[in-house]
Amino acid sequence: MTSEKTTPDEAREREYEARLMAWAESDAPTIGPDTPVLRGEAARGAARVLLEAVTADDPANRALVRRVAKRGRPPLNPELAPGQAQPTWNIRMPMDLDAAMRARAKAEGRHLSDVVRQAAAEYLASHEAS
């Protein structure tokens, strides 16, 4: 049996997500009847200000909010410029290979995409171009 390893940032992200889900499911008030609804950049800016305010006394969560708000998911290539898209693959897979890869990822406590990236890198390393 393997145990799932998490980094401190991942643990904070999970805890923060759990608190947000609990709040979303609660009867806590959302917005007042006379509150304007913001959209687009105005909504993003207001959310950023709110998140900065509620994490002011917690440097670790504030850093996490800044990182996530800035770029979304952490980049695989740190040299990407802000707004530059990360390459993605959309490939079809035989069902048995899909099941085997998902089972391996789960057994190792990893994301499927991590296992696929590793498999591609290992393939390239062992098969030199001719």
HUQUI-V56460 format. One record per backbone hydrogen bond with DSSP energy under -0.5 kcal/mol. CO is the residue of the C=O (numbers start at 0). NH is the residue of the N-H. If there is no record, write none. Layout:
CO|NH, CO|NH
//
This chain:
6|10, 7|11, 8|12, 9|13, 10|14, 11|15, 12|16, 13|17, 14|18, 15|19, 16|20, 17|21, 18|22, 19|23, 20|24, 21|25, 22|25, 31|34, 35|37, 38|41, 38|42, 39|43, 40|44, 41|45, 42|46, 43|47, 44|48, 45|49, 46|50, 47|51, 48|52, 49|53, 50|54, 52|55, 54|57, 57|61, 58|62, 59|63, 60|64, 61|65, 62|66, 63|67, 64|68, 65|69, 66|70, 67|71, 75|77, 76|79, 80|83, 93|97, 94|98, 95|99, 96|100, 97|101, 98|102, 99|103, 100|104, 101|105, 102|106, 103|107, 104|108, 104|109, 105|108, 110|114, 111|115, 112|116, 113|117, 114|118, 115|119, 116|120, 117|121, 118|122, 119|123, 120|124, 121|125, 122|126
//
